[in-house]
Amino acid sequence: MALSAQQIPRWFSSVKLSSFITATRLRKRFQRPGKTLSHRFFTQPQLSSDNCFLRCGFKTYRTSSLWNRSQTTSSNSQEISSVQSTLLPAVNARSQKTQKIPSFDSEPSEEGLDDLPPLSPLQPVSEEEAVQIIADPPLPPSSFTLRDYVDHSETLQKLVLLGVDLSKIEKHPDAANLLLRLDFEKDIKQILLFLKDLGIEDNQLGTFFTKNYAIFSEDLENLKTRVAYLQSKNFSKADIAQMVRNAPFLLSFSVERLDNRLGFFQKELELSVKKTRDLVIRLPRLLTGSLEPVKENMKVYRLELGFKHNEIQHMITKIPKMLTANKRKLTETFDYVHNVMRVPHHIIVKFPQVFNTRLFKVKERHLFLTYLGRAQYDPAKPNYISLDKLVSMPDEIFCEEMAKASVQDFEKFLKTL
């Protein structure tokens, strides 16, 4: 019976395997003393007859494939039969002594599975098996967002659960690379427990780490040393927790810098130790921010606005933000309150909240009181309007108690501006 084109490669594989088994048995019989062959590494047969057979078999396979294309079915059958009769007698004689090789299409028995060698990672895989393999998506080598790494990083997943906003951190490439290299158990957990012991609540940790992700690169002992320094300056644990919440970068500064900052404000403002401590507790950013705005504003209050040193002390202890306020806003507010509303320095000193209020709000209410004839800011005269209440009261109370008008009248007046 003639072999089809699909059966010829299978026939050749069986013949080749039979030849290999025979050659292996011959080598075992005539191998030199002291030399062995490993079953995992295949060596080339040393017998010339086997080499000749493998080469002839390959040539015969190629010749048969070409012959099938040019001859009829009957001539194919005769040629293949003649090739088998001339080449296979020795092989058939040897193979009769060996076990019958199972078909490649047949399923191995359960007993035979135990005798199979272990699979190698380099073992070829068929196309059908390759299609069935389900692999995890590869880790992107580079990305513009941390979102691509969340599914692969346990550290990022736990930070997200804490409430950390990765979209803000990823704007800083160095910070994103830092987080990807960290191990949550080894690098983050100890800092997390330290902050919780300090007084940072669970719902505040996400915001804290979003702003100060660099704290993960700090040594835990250095953080404890900085807390111990603040405690030595009579800052309570609650005070330190409040300062750390409002100024997340506070613990990232060395003890030397913290000490220099406290000394600067105590000396520059000529404050007592207690007032200096109260000042930085209310505005801890004074210890972490730049000193240039502070120095500039001190000159503005003294040289441009004409306040005395003790007046400046009084105002900044009541409104610490005046030390870091925008210079333009300070000058515009003072110019309107002092030159348009005719409020003297000593009254402004008593109510420095006016510098912490939006100027358009002061203008609207002053113009409405002027329209009603009630813009009177001298405490020595009747119908006195307190500057503090002018800028702090809601519209309802301002209209009822100070303007003696309705909110609707105030809103109609604002439309005319």
HELIX and SHEET records of a PDB file:
HELIX    1   1 GLN A    7  PHE A   30  1                                  24    
HELIX    2   2 SER A   48  SER A   70  1                                  23    
HELIX    3   3 THR A   73  LEU A   87  1                                  15    
HELIX    4   4 PRO A   89  SER A   95  1                                   7    
HELIX    5   5 GLU A  110  LEU A  113  1                                   4    
HELIX    6   6 GLU A  127  GLN A  132  1                                   6    
HELIX    7   7 LEU A  146  HIS A  152  5                                   7    
HELIX    8   8 GLU A  154  LEU A  162  1                                   9    
HELIX    9   9 LEU A  166  ILE A  169  1                                   4    
HELIX   10  10 PRO A  173  ARG A  181  1                                   9    
HELIX   11  11 PHE A  184  ILE A  188  3                                   5    
HELIX   12  12 LYS A  189  LEU A  198  1                                  10    
HELIX   13  13 ASP A  202  LYS A  211  1                                  10    
HELIX   14  14 TYR A  213  SER A  217  5                                   5    
HELIX   15  15 LEU A  220  SER A  232  1                                  13    
HELIX   16  16 LYS A  237  ASN A  246  1                                  10    
HELIX   17  17 LEU A  250  SER A  252  5                                   3    
HELIX   18  18 VAL A  255  GLU A  268  1                                  14    
HELIX   19  19 VAL A  273  ARG A  282  1                                  10    
HELIX   20  20 ARG A  285  THR A  288  1                                   4    
HELIX   21  21 GLU A  292  LYS A  299  1                                   8    
HELIX   22  22 VAL A  300  GLU A  304  3                                   5    
HELIX   23  23 HIS A  309  LYS A  318  1                                  10    
HELIX   24  24 PRO A  320  LEU A  323  5                                   4    
HELIX   25  25 LYS A  327  PHE A  334  1                                   8    
HELIX   26  26 ASP A  335  VAL A  340  3                                   6    
HELIX   27  27 HIS A  345  LYS A  350  1                                   6    
HELIX   28  28 PRO A  352  ASN A  356  5                                   5    
HELIX   29  29 LEU A  359  LEU A  372  1                                  14    
HELIX   30  30 LEU A  387  SER A  392  1                                   6    
HELIX   31  31 ASP A  395  ILE A  397  1                                   3    
HELIX   32  32 PHE A  398  ALA A  403  3                                   6    
HELIX   33  33 VAL A  407  THR A  416  1                                  10    
END                                                                             
